[in-house]
Amino acid sequence: MSTTKTPSQLAEEARQTANDAIDTTRAYAQNAVNAAGEKVRDLRRDAEPTVEQLAARVQQAVQRGLDAASTTSARAQRRLEQAADVTGRYIADQPVRSVLIAAAAGAAITALIVLASRRSRDDY
């Protein structure tokens, strides 16, 4: 028997070796893609509860802010009502003094407006 191979046999062996290398590379690449996909799925699975927890915390913080704003608004409304009641009682108890205070306040505001308009004209 002859151990010498013909060029076509050598070519066939080279072709088969190349095909084996290609198949091995494909299998390796497919395994790498599968492992990466599994890692992405694991990361997504791990991240979902964290994102949901973060969203829940943000929602709770927003709700606390809304509650605080509502409470502050109600408190301010009560204080304005109390101030209006006190002012109304003062006006009822001291009508002449109330008119004099209002006239003095009006005069002071008018004087400030006149001064401001004069300064504004002087600047131009």
N, CA, C and O atoms as CSV, one atom per row, in Angstrom:
chain,resi,resn,atom,element,x,y,z
A,1,MET,N,N,0.802,-1.170,0.000
A,1,MET,CA,C,0.000,0.000,0.000
A,1,MET,C,C,0.849,1.240,0.000
A,1,MET,O,O,1.947,1.295,0.554
A,2,SER,N,N,0.293,2.218,-0.642
A,2,SER,CA,C,1.021,3.459,-0.797
A,2,SER,C,C,0.500,4.459,0.215
A,2,SER,O,O,-0.712,4.618,0.366
A,3,THR,N,N,1.421,5.148,0.925
A,3,THR,CA,C,1.026,6.153,1.907
A,3,THR,C,C,1.041,7.543,1.306
A,3,THR,O,O,0.716,8.514,1.989
A,4,THR,N,N,1.392,7.650,0.104
A,4,THR,CA,C,1.413,8.936,-0.558
A,4,THR,C,C,-0.001,9.279,-0.974
A,4,THR,O,O,-0.735,8.452,-1.515
A,5,LYS,N,N,-0.354,10.500,-0.712
A,5,LYS,CA,C,-1.713,10.933,-1.034
A,5,LYS,C,C,-1.686,11.740,-2.314
A,5,LYS,O,O,-0.729,12.447,-2.631
A,6,THR,N,N,-2.772,11.599,-3.022
A,6,THR,CA,C,-2.886,12.336,-4.259
A,6,THR,C,C,-3.274,13.781,-3.952
A,6,THR,O,O,-3.803,14.070,-2.878
A,7,PRO,N,N,-3.011,14.694,-4.901
A,7,PRO,CA,C,-3.399,16.082,-4.665
A,7,PRO,C,C,-4.884,16.233,-4.389
A,7,PRO,O,O,-5.270,17.094,-3.599
A,8,SER,N,N,-5.717,15.437,-5.007
A,8,SER,CA,C,-7.160,15.556,-4.744
A,8,SER,C,C,-7.498,15.077,-3.345
A,8,SER,O,O,-8.404,15.617,-2.709
A,9,GLN,N,N,-6.764,14.045,-2.843
A,9,GLN,CA,C,-6.992,13.598,-1.466
A,9,GLN,C,C,-6.544,14.686,-0.480
A,9,GLN,O,O,-7.226,14.967,0.506
A,10,LEU,N,N,-5.396,15.284,-0.764
A,10,LEU,CA,C,-4.910,16.353,0.105
A,10,LEU,C,C,-5.884,17.544,0.093
A,10,LEU,O,O,-6.149,18.150,1.131
A,11,ALA,N,N,-6.398,17.859,-1.069
A,11,ALA,CA,C,-7.359,18.955,-1.181
A,11,ALA,C,C,-8.619,18.623,-0.402
A,11,ALA,O,O,-9.177,19.482,0.281
A,12,GLU,N,N,-9.071,17.370,-0.503
A,12,GLU,CA,C,-10.275,16.941,0.224
A,12,GLU,C,C,-10.050,17.028,1.727
A,12,GLU,O,O,-10.938,17.470,2.455
A,13,GLU,N,N,-8.883,16.615,2.204
A,13,GLU,CA,C,-8.565,16.689,3.634
A,13,GLU,C,C,-8.510,18.148,4.092
A,13,GLU,O,O,-8.996,18.482,5.173
A,14,ALA,N,N,-7.917,19.013,3.269
A,14,ALA,CA,C,-7.838,20.438,3.602
A,14,ALA,C,C,-9.234,21.040,3.658
A,14,ALA,O,O,-9.556,21.831,4.545
A,15,ARG,N,N,-10.064,20.641,2.678
A,15,ARG,CA,C,-11.440,21.129,2.664
A,15,ARG,C,C,-12.177,20.656,3.912
A,15,ARG,O,O,-12.901,21.430,4.538
A,16,GLN,N,N,-11.998,19.402,4.271
A,16,GLN,CA,C,-12.666,18.843,5.455
A,16,GLN,C,C,-12.161,19.532,6.719
A,16,GLN,O,O,-12.950,19.837,7.614
A,17,THR,N,N,-10.856,19.779,6.802
A,17,THR,CA,C,-10.293,20.476,7.968
A,17,THR,C,C,-10.858,21.891,8.063
A,17,THR,O,O,-11.199,22.355,9.151
A,18,ALA,N,N,-10.957,22.572,6.928
A,18,ALA,CA,C,-11.521,23.923,6.905
A,18,ALA,C,C,-12.979,23.890,7.334
A,18,ALA,O,O,-13.416,24.739,8.111
A,19,ASN,N,N,-13.742,22.908,6.830
A,19,ASN,CA,C,-15.154,22.781,7.233
A,19,ASN,C,C,-15.271,22.512,8.723
A,19,ASN,O,O,-16.137,23.074,9.394
A,20,ASP,N,N,-14.391,21.644,9.248
A,20,ASP,CA,C,-14.407,21.360,10.690
A,20,ASP,C,C,-14.101,22.618,11.491
A,20,ASP,O,O,-14.731,22.882,12.516
A,21,ALA,N,N,-13.115,23.404,11.008
A,21,ALA,CA,C,-12.754,24.650,11.695
A,21,ALA,C,C,-13.924,25.627,11.654
A,21,ALA,O,O,-14.221,26.290,12.648
A,22,ILE,N,N,-14.584,25.714,10.506
A,22,ILE,CA,C,-15.750,26.595,10.374
A,22,ILE,C,C,-16.863,26.140,11.311
A,22,ILE,O,O,-17.470,26.964,11.994
A,23,ASP,N,N,-17.137,24.832,11.350
A,23,ASP,CA,C,-18.186,24.315,12.237
A,23,ASP,C,C,-17.846,24.574,13.700
A,23,ASP,O,O,-18.717,24.936,14.491
A,24,THR,N,N,-16.569,24.386,14.059
A,24,THR,CA,C,-16.148,24.625,15.434
A,24,THR,C,C,-16.290,26.105,15.781
A,24,THR,O,O,-16.753,26.451,16.868
A,25,THR,N,N,-15.887,26.988,14.842
A,25,THR,CA,C,-16.014,28.431,15.065
A,25,THR,C,C,-17.468,28.833,15.187
A,25,THR,O,O,-17.827,29.649,16.037
A,26,ARG,N,N,-18.317,28.253,14.325
A,26,ARG,CA,C,-19.764,28.543,14.431
A,26,ARG,C,C,-20.324,28.106,15.775
A,26,ARG,O,O,-21.088,28.835,16.408
A,27,ALA,N,N,-19.940,26.916,16.205
A,27,ALA,CA,C,-20.440,26.413,17.491
A,27,ALA,C,C,-19.952,27.311,18.631
A,27,ALA,O,O,-20.708,27.628,19.549
A,28,TYR,N,N,-18.681,27.714,18.562
A,28,TYR,CA,C,-18.145,28.589,19.594
A,28,TYR,C,C,-18.883,29.930,19.600
A,28,TYR,O,O,-19.263,30.433,20.658
A,29,ALA,N,N,-19.081,30.503,18.412
A,29,ALA,CA,C,-19.791,31.780,18.304
A,29,ALA,C,C,-21.223,31.639,18.804
A,29,ALA,O,O,-21.726,32.516,19.507
A,30,GLN,N,N,-21.886,30.534,18.444
A,30,GLN,CA,C,-23.267,30.318,18.890
A,30,GLN,C,C,-23.323,30.187,20.409
A,30,GLN,O,O,-24.232,30.719,21.046
A,31,ASN,N,N,-22.365,29.486,20.985
A,31,ASN,CA,C,-22.308,29.359,22.447
A,31,ASN,C,C,-22.076,30.717,23.099
A,31,ASN,O,O,-22.669,31.027,24.132
A,32,ALA,N,N,-21.201,31.531,22.486
A,32,ALA,CA,C,-20.942,32.867,23.032
A,32,ALA,C,C,-22.190,33.730,22.951
A,32,ALA,O,O,-22.506,34.445,23.901
A,33,VAL,N,N,-22.912,33.676,21.823
A,33,VAL,CA,C,-24.159,34.442,21.671
A,33,VAL,C,C,-25.190,33.958,22.681
A,33,VAL,O,O,-25.870,34.767,23.313
A,34,ASN,N,N,-25.308,32.653,22.834
A,34,ASN,CA,C,-26.271,32.110,23.804
A,34,ASN,C,C,-25.922,32.546,25.228
A,34,ASN,O,O,-26.802,32.924,26.001
A,35,ALA,N,N,-24.627,32.490,25.568
A,35,ALA,CA,C,-24.207,32.906,26.913
A,35,ALA,C,C,-24.471,34.391,27.120
A,35,ALA,O,O,-24.922,34.794,28.192
A,36,ALA,N,N,-24.194,35.214,26.103
A,36,ALA,CA,C,-24.448,36.654,26.218
A,36,ALA,C,C,-25.939,36.924,26.364
A,36,ALA,O,O,-26.354,37.756,27.172
A,37,GLY,N,N,-26.746,36.208,25.570
A,37,GLY,CA,C,-28.197,36.369,25.675
A,37,GLY,C,C,-28.706,35.982,27.045
A,37,GLY,O,O,-29.572,36.653,27.607
A,38,GLU,N,N,-28.168,34.899,27.582
A,38,GLU,CA,C,-28.568,34.471,28.927
A,38,GLU,C,C,-28.153,35.506,29.963
A,38,GLU,O,O,-28.899,35.787,30.901
A,39,LYS,N,N,-26.958,36.073,29.793
A,39,LYS,CA,C,-26.487,37.103,30.725
A,39,LYS,C,C,-27.382,38.338,30.661
A,39,LYS,O,O,-27.719,38.923,31.690
A,40,VAL,N,N,-27.764,38.729,29.446
A,40,VAL,CA,C,-28.669,39.881,29.290
A,40,VAL,C,C,-30.005,39.583,29.957
A,40,VAL,O,O,-30.559,40.440,30.644
A,41,ARG,N,N,-30.529,38.371,29.760
A,41,ARG,CA,C,-31.803,38.011,30.407
A,41,ARG,C,C,-31.662,38.033,31.927
A,41,ARG,O,O,-32.566,38.485,32.631
A,42,ASP,N,N,-30.517,37.539,32.437
A,42,ASP,CA,C,-30.288,37.569,33.883
A,42,ASP,C,C,-30.224,39.005,34.400
A,42,ASP,O,O,-30.810,39.335,35.431
A,43,LEU,N,N,-29.498,39.854,33.662
A,43,LEU,CA,C,-29.390,41.257,34.077
A,43,LEU,C,C,-30.750,41.941,34.050
A,43,LEU,O,O,-31.088,42.701,34.958
A,44,ARG,N,N,-31.527,41.671,33.008
A,44,ARG,CA,C,-32.860,42.265,32.906
A,44,ARG,C,C,-33.743,41.767,34.049
A,44,ARG,O,O,-34.481,42.541,34.658
A,45,ARG,N,N,-33.658,40.481,34.327
A,45,ARG,CA,C,-34.454,39.897,35.417
A,45,ARG,C,C,-34.050,40.521,36.748
A,45,ARG,O,O,-34.900,40.805,37.592
A,46,ASP,N,N,-32.735,40.736,36.931
A,46,ASP,CA,C,-32.258,41.340,38.178
A,46,ASP,C,C,-32.616,42.823,38.256
A,46,ASP,O,O,-32.885,43.340,39.340
A,47,ALA,N,N,-32.621,43.508,37.110
A,47,ALA,CA,C,-32.870,44.950,37.102
A,47,ALA,C,C,-34.345,45.283,37.253
A,47,ALA,O,O,-34.672,46.334,37.804
A,48,GLU,N,N,-35.235,44.442,36.791
A,48,GLU,CA,C,-36.673,44.753,36.840
A,48,GLU,C,C,-37.164,45.054,38.248
A,48,GLU,O,O,-37.851,46.056,38.446
A,49,PRO,N,N,-36.833,44.215,39.245
A,49,PRO,CA,C,-37.298,44.576,40.598
A,49,PRO,C,C,-36.706,45.899,41.081
A,49,PRO,O,O,-37.382,46.665,41.767
A,50,THR,N,N,-35.454,46.171,40.730
A,50,THR,CA,C,-34.823,47.416,41.153
A,50,THR,C,C,-35.530,48.604,40.521
A,50,THR,O,O,-35.794,49.598,41.198
A,51,VAL,N,N,-35.836,48.516,39.247
A,51,VAL,CA,C,-36.545,49.599,38.559
A,51,VAL,C,C,-37.936,49.772,39.164
A,51,VAL,O,O,-38.391,50.895,39.382
A,52,GLU,N,N,-38.603,48.658,39.432
A,52,GLU,CA,C,-39.945,48.742,40.033
A,52,GLU,C,C,-39.879,49.350,41.428
A,52,GLU,O,O,-40.742,50.146,41.800
A,53,GLN,N,N,-38.849,48.976,42.209
A,53,GLN,CA,C,-38.694,49.551,43.546
A,53,GLN,C,C,-38.422,51.047,43.460
A,53,GLN,O,O,-38.969,51.834,44.232
A,54,LEU,N,N,-37.570,51.429,42.513
A,54,LEU,CA,C,-37.268,52.849,42.325
A,54,LEU,C,C,-38.521,53.620,41.922
A,54,LEU,O,O,-38.779,54.708,42.436
A,55,ALA,N,N,-39.294,53.054,41.004
A,55,ALA,CA,C,-40.531,53.709,40.578
A,55,ALA,C,C,-41.503,53.839,41.751
A,55,ALA,O,O,-42.165,54.866,41.901
A,56,ALA,N,N,-41.585,52.815,42.569
A,56,ALA,CA,C,-42.478,52.864,43.733
A,56,ALA,C,C,-42.015,53.944,44.712
A,56,ALA,O,O,-42.836,54.671,45.272
A,57,ARG,N,N,-40.703,54.047,44.916
A,57,ARG,CA,C,-40.187,55.076,45.832
A,57,ARG,C,C,-40.462,56.470,45.306
A,57,ARG,O,O,-40.845,57.362,46.063
A,58,VAL,N,N,-40.267,56.660,44.006
A,58,VAL,CA,C,-40.540,57.966,43.402
A,58,VAL,C,C,-42.018,58.306,43.549
A,58,VAL,O,O,-42.375,59.436,43.884
A,59,GLN,N,N,-42.875,57.313,43.294
A,59,GLN,CA,C,-44.316,57.546,43.422
A,59,GLN,C,C,-44.677,57.905,44.866
A,59,GLN,O,O,-45.501,58.790,45.098
A,60,GLN,N,N,-44.064,57.224,45.833
A,60,GLN,CA,C,-44.321,57.539,47.240
A,60,GLN,C,C,-43.855,58.953,47.574
A,60,GLN,O,O,-44.545,59.686,48.282
A,61,ALA,N,N,-42.678,59.335,47.062
A,61,ALA,CA,C,-42.157,60.685,47.329
A,61,ALA,C,C,-43.071,61.743,46.721
A,61,ALA,O,O,-43.335,62.775,47.338
A,62,VAL,N,N,-43.547,61.480,45.517
A,62,VAL,CA,C,-44.464,62.425,44.865
A,62,VAL,C,C,-45.754,62.532,45.678
A,62,VAL,O,O,-46.275,63.629,45.879
A,63,GLN,N,N,-46.259,61.409,46.139
A,63,GLN,CA,C,-47.496,61.420,46.932
A,63,GLN,C,C,-47.297,62.185,48.232
A,63,GLN,O,O,-48.166,62.952,48.647
A,64,ARG,N,N,-46.127,61.970,48.887
A,64,ARG,CA,C,-45.850,62.722,50.128
A,64,ARG,C,C,-45.784,64.219,49.837
A,64,ARG,O,O,-46.278,65.031,50.620
A,65,GLY,N,N,-45.169,64.582,48.704
A,65,GLY,CA,C,-45.106,65.998,48.327
A,65,GLY,C,C,-46.484,66.586,48.095
A,65,GLY,O,O,-46.783,67.695,48.536
A,66,LEU,N,N,-47.328,65.820,47.389
A,66,LEU,CA,C,-48.697,66.292,47.145
A,66,LEU,C,C,-49.472,66.428,48.448
A,66,LEU,O,O,-50.218,67.389,48.637
A,67,ASP,N,N,-49.294,65.464,49.344
A,67,ASP,CA,C,-49.978,65.533,50.639
A,67,ASP,C,C,-49.506,66.743,51.436
A,67,ASP,O,O,-50.313,67.447,52.044
A,68,ALA,N,N,-48.188,66.983,51.431
A,68,ALA,CA,C,-47.643,68.125,52.168
A,68,ALA,C,C,-48.159,69.438,51.575
A,68,ALA,O,O,-48.499,70.365,52.310
A,69,ALA,N,N,-48.213,69.512,50.245
A,69,ALA,CA,C,-48.717,70.728,49.597
A,69,ALA,C,C,-50.183,70.947,49.946
A,69,ALA,O,O,-50.605,72.077,50.195
A,70,SER,N,N,-50.950,69.876,49.965
A,70,SER,CA,C,-52.367,69.982,50.308
A,70,SER,C,C,-52.536,70.449,51.753
A,70,SER,O,O,-53.371,71.306,52.045
A,71,THR,N,N,-51.741,69.881,52.646
A,71,THR,CA,C,-51.807,70.265,54.061
A,71,THR,C,C,-51.412,71.728,54.232
A,71,THR,O,O,-52.071,72.474,54.956
A,72,THR,N,N,-50.337,72.136,53.564
A,72,THR,CA,C,-49.883,73.528,53.657
A,72,THR,C,C,-50.925,74.475,53.095
A,72,THR,O,O,-51.168,75.542,53.659
A,73,SER,N,N,-51.538,74.094,51.990
A,73,SER,CA,C,-52.575,74.924,51.387
A,73,SER,C,C,-53.765,75.070,52.325
A,73,SER,O,O,-54.301,76.166,52.490
A,74,ALA,N,N,-54.175,73.977,52.933
A,74,ALA,CA,C,-55.314,74.032,53.867
A,74,ALA,C,C,-54.968,74.898,55.077
A,74,ALA,O,O,-55.804,75.663,55.559
A,75,ARG,N,N,-53.728,74.773,55.565
A,75,ARG,CA,C,-53.298,75.576,56.714
A,75,ARG,C,C,-53.282,77.065,56.343
A,75,ARG,O,O,-53.727,77.907,57.123
A,76,ALA,N,N,-52.770,77.380,55.157
A,76,ALA,CA,C,-52.741,78.778,54.710
A,76,ALA,C,C,-54.157,79.325,54.553
A,76,ALA,O,O,-54.426,80.473,54.907
A,77,GLN,N,N,-55.056,78.507,54.025
A,77,GLN,CA,C,-56.451,78.922,53.865
A,77,GLN,C,C,-57.075,79.235,55.222
A,77,GLN,O,O,-57.781,80.233,55.366
A,78,ARG,N,N,-56.818,78.384,56.220
A,78,ARG,CA,C,-57.366,78.624,57.562
A,78,ARG,C,C,-56.809,79.929,58.146
A,78,ARG,O,O,-57.540,80.706,58.760
A,79,ARG,N,N,-55.496,80.159,57.945
A,79,ARG,CA,C,-54.897,81.375,58.493
A,79,ARG,C,C,-55.445,82.621,57.799
A,79,ARG,O,O,-55.666,83.643,58.449
A,80,LEU,N,N,-55.664,82.548,56.496
A,80,LEU,CA,C,-56.258,83.681,55.789
A,80,LEU,C,C,-57.675,83.948,56.295
A,80,LEU,O,O,-58.074,85.099,56.472
A,81,GLU,N,N,-58.421,82.884,56.523
A,81,GLU,CA,C,-59.785,83.057,57.052
A,81,GLU,C,C,-59.747,83.683,58.439
A,81,GLU,O,O,-60.563,84.547,58.758
A,82,GLN,N,N,-58.784,83.240,59.276
A,82,GLN,CA,C,-58.654,83.821,60.614
A,82,GLN,C,C,-58.283,85.299,60.530
A,82,GLN,O,O,-58.821,86.125,61.267
A,83,ALA,N,N,-57.352,85.626,59.621
A,83,ALA,CA,C,-56.942,87.027,59.459
A,83,ALA,C,C,-58.117,87.866,58.977
A,83,ALA,O,O,-58.307,88.995,59.428
A,84,ALA,N,N,-58.910,87.308,58.054
A,84,ALA,CA,C,-60.086,88.042,57.568
A,84,ALA,C,C,-61.087,88.249,58.696
A,84,ALA,O,O,-61.684,89.320,58.807
A,85,ASP,N,N,-61.273,87.239,59.529
A,85,ASP,CA,C,-62.196,87.372,60.663
A,85,ASP,C,C,-61.702,88.443,61.643
A,85,ASP,O,O,-62.480,89.278,62.104
A,86,VAL,N,N,-60.401,88.409,61.954
A,86,VAL,CA,C,-59.838,89.389,62.884
A,86,VAL,C,C,-59.972,90.795,62.300
A,86,VAL,O,O,-60.335,91.738,63.003
A,87,THR,N,N,-59.674,90.925,61.003
A,87,THR,CA,C,-59.788,92.230,60.347
A,87,THR,C,C,-61.230,92.709,60.350
A,87,THR,O,O,-61.502,93.877,60.627
A,88,GLY,N,N,-62.145,91.811,60.045
A,88,GLY,CA,C,-63.576,92.175,60.055
A,88,GLY,C,C,-64.032,92.618,61.422
A,88,GLY,O,O,-64.767,93.598,61.547
A,89,ARG,N,N,-63.598,91.896,62.466
A,89,ARG,CA,C,-63.971,92.291,63.829
A,89,ARG,C,C,-63.366,93.639,64.209
A,89,ARG,O,O,-64.015,94.452,64.867
A,90,TYR,N,N,-62.115,93.876,63.790
A,90,TYR,CA,C,-61.462,95.142,64.099
A,90,TYR,C,C,-62.197,96.294,63.423
A,90,TYR,O,O,-62.427,97.344,64.023
A,91,ILE,N,N,-62.561,96.074,62.156
A,91,ILE,CA,C,-63.286,97.123,61.428
A,91,ILE,C,C,-64.642,97.381,62.083
A,91,ILE,O,O,-65.083,98.526,62.187
A,92,ALA,N,N,-65.288,96.320,62.515
A,92,ALA,CA,C,-66.597,96.492,63.164
A,92,ALA,C,C,-66.452,97.205,64.507
A,92,ALA,O,O,-67.290,98.029,64.873
A,93,ASP,N,N,-65.377,96.882,65.244
A,93,ASP,CA,C,-65.177,97.488,66.562
A,93,ASP,C,C,-64.619,98.906,66.465
A,93,ASP,O,O,-64.930,99.746,67.309
A,94,GLN,N,N,-63.802,99.186,65.451
A,94,GLN,CA,C,-63.116,100.473,65.312
A,94,GLN,C,C,-63.317,101.023,63.895
A,94,GLN,O,O,-62.343,101.117,63.148
A,95,PRO,N,N,-64.532,101.386,63.501
A,95,PRO,CA,C,-64.753,101.798,62.116
A,95,PRO,C,C,-64.002,103.076,61.729
A,95,PRO,O,O,-63.450,103.143,60.631
A,96,VAL,N,N,-63.966,104.085,62.596
A,96,VAL,CA,C,-63.300,105.347,62.253
A,96,VAL,C,C,-61.793,105.121,62.133
A,96,VAL,O,O,-61.168,105.587,61.180
A,97,ARG,N,N,-61.219,104.418,63.082
A,97,ARG,CA,C,-59.783,104.140,63.053
A,97,ARG,C,C,-59.435,103.316,61.813
A,97,ARG,O,O,-58.397,103.550,61.193
A,98,SER,N,N,-60.280,102.359,61.443
A,98,SER,CA,C,-60.048,101.519,60.268
A,98,SER,C,C,-60.015,102.350,58.992
A,98,SER,O,O,-59.169,102.132,58.124
A,99,VAL,N,N,-60.950,103.317,58.878
A,99,VAL,CA,C,-60.980,104.182,57.696
A,99,VAL,C,C,-59.725,105.040,57.656
A,99,VAL,O,O,-59.155,105.243,56.584
A,100,LEU,N,N,-59.287,105.543,58.792
A,100,LEU,CA,C,-58.074,106.362,58.829
A,100,LEU,C,C,-56.837,105.538,58.447
A,100,LEU,O,O,-55.973,106.019,57.714
A,101,ILE,N,N,-56.754,104.314,58.938
A,101,ILE,CA,C,-55.621,103.438,58.589
A,101,ILE,C,C,-55.636,103.132,57.101
A,101,ILE,O,O,-54.592,103.164,56.449
A,102,ALA,N,N,-56.803,102.836,56.562
A,102,ALA,CA,C,-56.912,102.537,55.126
A,102,ALA,C,C,-56.532,103.753,54.295
A,102,ALA,O,O,-55.860,103.618,53.272
A,103,ALA,N,N,-56.955,104.943,54.721
A,103,ALA,CA,C,-56.617,106.167,53.984
A,103,ALA,C,C,-55.113,106.422,54.044
A,103,ALA,O,O,-54.515,106.825,53.046
A,104,ALA,N,N,-54.501,106.192,55.196
A,104,ALA,CA,C,-53.057,106.396,55.337
A,104,ALA,C,C,-52.296,105.387,54.470
A,104,ALA,O,O,-51.309,105.739,53.824
A,105,ALA,N,N,-52.752,104.151,54.460
A,105,ALA,CA,C,-52.101,103.124,53.633
A,105,ALA,C,C,-52.241,103.471,52.160
A,105,ALA,O,O,-51.287,103.319,51.396
A,106,GLY,N,N,-53.416,103.933,51.751
A,106,GLY,CA,C,-53.631,104.339,50.359
A,106,GLY,C,C,-52.738,105.496,49.967
A,106,GLY,O,O,-52.180,105.518,48.870
A,107,ALA,N,N,-52.602,106.470,50.876
A,107,ALA,CA,C,-51.744,107.624,50.595
A,107,ALA,C,C,-50.282,107.189,50.483
A,107,ALA,O,O,-49.556,107.674,49.615
A,108,ALA,N,N,-49.856,106.296,51.338
A,108,ALA,CA,C,-48.465,105.819,51.297
A,108,ALA,C,C,-48.203,105.063,49.993
A,108,ALA,O,O,-47.157,105.252,49.371
A,109,ILE,N,N,-49.110,104.238,49.586
A,109,ILE,CA,C,-48.946,103.480,48.334
A,109,ILE,C,C,-48.928,104.434,47.150
A,109,ILE,O,O,-48.111,104.283,46.242
A,110,THR,N,N,-49.815,105.405,47.155
A,110,THR,CA,C,-49.850,106.393,46.070
A,110,THR,C,C,-48.540,107.164,46.011
A,110,THR,O,O,-48.014,107.397,44.922
A,111,ALA,N,N,-48.003,107.565,47.157
A,111,ALA,CA,C,-46.730,108.293,47.193
A,111,ALA,C,C,-45.603,107.437,46.633
A,111,ALA,O,O,-44.752,107.942,45.901
A,112,LEU,N,N,-45.586,106.165,46.961
A,112,LEU,CA,C,-44.549,105.262,46.435
A,112,LEU,C,C,-44.657,105.123,44.922
A,112,LEU,O,O,-43.645,105.095,44.223
A,113,ILE,N,N,-45.867,105.035,44.426
A,113,ILE,CA,C,-46.070,104.908,42.978
A,113,ILE,C,C,-45.612,106.175,42.267
A,113,ILE,O,O,-44.950,106.106,41.232
A,114,VAL,N,N,-45.959,107.320,42.816
A,114,VAL,CA,C,-45.553,108.597,42.206
A,114,VAL,C,C,-44.033,108.717,42.211
A,114,VAL,O,O,-43.445,109.111,41.204
A,115,LEU,N,N,-43.391,108.384,43.325
A,115,LEU,CA,C,-41.923,108.448,43.398
A,115,LEU,C,C,-41.285,107.494,42.393
A,115,LEU,O,O,-40.313,107.847,41.724
A,116,ALA,N,N,-41.819,106.319,42.293
A,116,ALA,CA,C,-41.266,105.326,41.366
A,116,ALA,C,C,-41.419,105.781,39.926
A,116,ALA,O,O,-40.508,105.591,39.120
A,117,SER,N,N,-42.551,106.377,39.590
A,117,SER,CA,C,-42.750,106.831,38.212
A,117,SER,C,C,-41.836,108.015,37.890
A,117,SER,O,O,-41.362,108.135,36.761
A,118,ARG,N,N,-41.584,108.889,38.865
A,118,ARG,CA,C,-40.673,110.011,38.635
A,118,ARG,C,C,-39.246,109.520,38.424
A,118,ARG,O,O,-38.543,110.004,37.537
A,119,ARG,N,N,-38.827,108.573,39.226
A,119,ARG,CA,C,-37.471,108.015,39.082
A,119,ARG,C,C,-37.328,107.313,37.751
A,119,ARG,O,O,-36.285,107.373,37.101
A,120,SER,N,N,-38.385,106.655,37.366
A,120,SER,CA,C,-38.367,105.948,36.074
A,120,SER,C,C,-38.221,106.937,34.925
A,120,SER,O,O,-37.467,106.689,33.984
A,121,ARG,N,N,-38.932,108.046,34.994
A,121,ARG,CA,C,-38.835,109.079,33.954
A,121,ARG,C,C,-37.464,109.742,33.983
A,121,ARG,O,O,-36.921,110.068,32.928
A,122,ASP,N,N,-36.896,109.947,35.163
A,122,ASP,CA,C,-35.586,110.584,35.278
A,122,ASP,C,C,-34.472,109.709,34.725
A,122,ASP,O,O,-33.443,110.224,34.286
A,123,ASP,N,N,-34.662,108.398,34.739
A,123,ASP,CA,C,-33.650,107.472,34.224
A,123,ASP,C,C,-33.581,107.517,32.710
A,123,ASP,O,O,-32.558,107.140,32.138
A,124,TYR,N,N,-34.624,107.959,32.047
A,124,TYR,CA,C,-34.650,107.979,30.582
A,124,TYR,C,C,-34.172,109.255,30.085
A,124,TYR,O,O,-34.119,109.465,28.874
